[in-house]
Amino acid sequence: MNDLSRPTIGLEPVLTTSELAAHLGVPVQTIHDLRHGGRGPRGFRIGRELRYRVSEVEAWLAELEQSDDAARPHEGSRR
């Protein structure tokens, strides 16, 4: 039995910075700026390259949505 016939480990998909930026429709520099400012998604390095777990990106986006929703006035309220 060779290594290729063993079942593969179910690793979670990861994105590069370029893939993440393209998925979000923003420049790569925006991702770098967000991370530098401590407001970007959690990532990790493999060599010199950053990678982002899809689950971490989803959690980060959910946090952004919640904070945006909390900052908006509720419908029917007046200022």
Backbone bond lengths (Angstrom), bond angles and torsions (degrees), N, CA, C in turn:
res aa  C-N    CA-C-N  psi(-1)  N-CA   C-N-CA  omega(-1)  CA-C   N-CA-C  phi
1 M - - - 1.461 - - 1.531 108.32 -
2 N 1.332 117.86 122.02 1.466 119.40 179.31 1.529 110.56 -94.65
3 D 1.323 115.82 174.33 1.465 120.92 -176.59 1.526 112.81 -62.50
4 L 1.315 117.10 -29.32 1.463 119.86 -177.55 1.521 112.87 -71.51
5 S 1.321 117.19 -21.70 1.463 118.96 -178.02 1.528 112.80 -88.31
6 R 1.329 116.94 -6.94 1.467 119.77 176.90 1.520 109.76 -76.41
7 P 1.324 117.22 148.29 1.469 118.32 177.85 1.528 110.03 -63.85
8 T 1.313 115.40 145.86 1.460 119.68 179.26 1.516 110.22 -80.82
9 I 1.302 115.02 151.38 1.459 121.06 176.54 1.521 107.45 -76.65
10 G 1.303 116.53 136.46 1.461 120.65 -179.18 1.518 111.82 -77.33
11 L 1.315 117.26 77.51 1.456 121.44 179.11 1.522 110.66 -77.96
12 E 1.304 115.24 143.75 1.458 120.64 177.90 1.524 109.93 -72.19
13 P 1.314 117.82 139.80 1.464 119.84 178.46 1.535 111.04 -63.41
14 V 1.317 115.16 147.52 1.457 121.59 176.30 1.517 109.04 -127.04
15 L 1.319 115.37 156.34 1.463 122.13 179.17 1.519 109.70 -117.17
16 T 1.314 116.45 147.17 1.458 120.79 169.70 1.530 107.49 -80.41
17 T 1.318 116.24 170.05 1.462 119.93 177.19 1.525 110.20 -61.53
18 S 1.318 117.08 -41.59 1.469 120.70 178.95 1.523 111.89 -63.39
19 E 1.332 116.49 -41.83 1.464 120.15 179.00 1.526 110.76 -65.52
20 L 1.325 116.58 -41.67 1.468 120.31 178.83 1.522 110.75 -63.21
21 A 1.331 116.05 -45.87 1.467 120.26 179.69 1.528 110.74 -60.63
22 A 1.331 116.84 -43.63 1.462 120.20 179.80 1.525 110.70 -64.52
23 H 1.319 116.90 -40.85 1.466 121.12 179.58 1.531 111.21 -62.16
24 L 1.329 116.05 -38.10 1.460 120.71 -178.60 1.529 112.50 -86.79
25 G 1.330 116.56 -11.96 1.466 120.14 -179.35 1.513 113.10 72.76
26 V 1.332 116.81 34.70 1.467 121.50 178.94 1.526 108.87 -127.07
27 P 1.334 117.73 160.61 1.463 119.68 175.64 1.533 111.07 -66.62
28 V 1.318 116.14 152.52 1.469 121.39 177.46 1.527 109.89 -56.11
29 Q 1.327 116.81 -37.36 1.466 120.36 -178.55 1.531 111.38 -60.43
30 T 1.315 117.58 -32.42 1.463 120.47 177.45 1.522 110.87 -61.07
31 I 1.326 117.40 -42.01 1.466 121.27 178.21 1.522 109.31 -63.44
32 H 1.338 116.82 -44.85 1.468 120.37 178.64 1.530 110.97 -61.61
33 D 1.334 116.75 -43.32 1.467 120.62 -179.94 1.528 111.47 -63.32
34 L 1.328 116.80 -42.91 1.464 120.43 178.87 1.529 110.93 -62.04
35 R 1.327 116.67 -44.70 1.468 119.92 179.33 1.523 111.21 -64.73
36 H 1.325 116.39 -42.68 1.466 120.37 -179.81 1.527 110.84 -62.25
37 G 1.318 116.55 -35.28 1.458 121.31 179.07 1.524 113.54 -84.18
38 G 1.327 117.83 2.59 1.459 121.27 179.00 1.517 114.21 75.84
39 R 1.341 117.02 17.39 1.463 120.65 -177.52 1.516 112.87 -115.88
40 G 1.321 117.60 4.98 1.457 121.29 -176.96 1.510 112.21 -93.07
41 P 1.316 116.29 178.80 1.464 120.61 179.45 1.525 110.94 -71.78
42 R 1.325 115.60 152.57 1.462 119.98 175.36 1.513 108.97 -66.85
43 G 1.297 115.84 137.60 1.452 121.27 178.25 1.519 109.59 -141.95
44 F 1.305 115.44 178.84 1.465 120.35 177.63 1.515 107.80 -147.54
45 R 1.304 114.37 159.05 1.457 120.37 -178.46 1.517 111.47 -98.78
46 I 1.295 113.95 139.00 1.457 121.74 166.39 1.525 103.31 -121.06
47 G 1.328 115.15 104.08 1.458 119.36 -171.94 1.516 108.57 67.12
48 R 1.302 116.53 -125.02 1.471 121.18 179.65 1.518 112.86 -94.25
49 E 1.309 116.62 -7.96 1.462 121.13 -174.01 1.523 112.49 -95.62
50 L 1.331 116.46 137.63 1.453 122.04 173.66 1.521 109.74 -84.45
51 R 1.311 115.19 143.98 1.459 121.91 175.28 1.521 108.27 -131.89
52 Y 1.309 116.18 150.31 1.456 122.28 -178.31 1.516 108.70 -128.46
53 R 1.329 116.58 124.32 1.467 120.01 175.10 1.529 107.83 -69.07
54 V 1.312 116.04 138.66 1.461 120.77 -179.78 1.528 110.33 -57.88
55 S 1.329 118.18 -39.69 1.469 120.65 179.98 1.528 111.49 -64.25
56 E 1.336 117.67 -35.35 1.471 120.83 178.16 1.523 110.69 -68.96
57 V 1.321 116.41 -39.25 1.464 120.58 177.98 1.529 109.82 -64.72
58 E 1.333 116.93 -43.37 1.467 120.42 178.62 1.518 111.29 -62.29
59 A 1.342 117.80 -41.50 1.467 121.42 178.28 1.525 110.34 -64.90
60 W 1.318 117.16 -41.91 1.469 121.87 179.39 1.529 110.20 -62.74
61 L 1.337 116.77 -44.52 1.463 119.87 178.57 1.527 111.63 -63.38
62 A 1.323 116.99 -38.67 1.469 120.45 178.04 1.529 110.54 -63.52
63 E 1.334 116.70 -39.87 1.472 120.10 177.09 1.516 111.02 -62.95
64 L 1.346 116.91 -41.95 1.462 120.59 178.18 1.524 110.73 -61.41
65 E 1.321 116.10 -42.93 1.466 120.16 179.30 1.512 111.39 -62.83
66 Q 1.335 117.29 -43.55 1.463 121.28 -179.97 1.519 111.11 -64.05
67 S 1.330 117.40 -43.46 1.466 119.51 -178.34 1.528 110.09 -68.90
68 D 1.335 117.20 -34.57 1.459 120.48 177.59 1.521 110.68 -67.94
69 D 1.330 116.32 -42.49 1.463 120.57 178.25 1.522 111.19 -63.60
70 A 1.331 117.44 -39.31 1.463 121.42 -179.02 1.527 110.82 -68.47
71 A 1.332 118.03 -28.09 1.455 121.66 -178.38 1.518 112.75 -80.66
72 R 1.334 116.66 -20.01 1.462 120.04 -179.14 1.524 110.43 -82.60
73 P 1.314 115.54 143.47 1.469 117.62 173.61 1.526 109.28 -68.61
74 H 1.319 115.93 144.35 1.463 120.01 179.53 1.520 109.71 -71.64
75 E 1.323 114.44 150.59 1.470 119.42 178.90 1.526 109.62 -57.46
76 G 1.295 115.46 137.85 1.454 120.15 177.89 1.525 113.13 88.57
77 S 1.313 118.35 -15.14 1.468 118.84 178.32 1.527 108.65 -85.81
78 R 1.286 115.81 147.73 1.452 121.28 -179.82 1.506 109.52 -121.50
79 R 1.323 113.55 149.08 1.470 119.03 178.95 1.488 110.68 -107.88
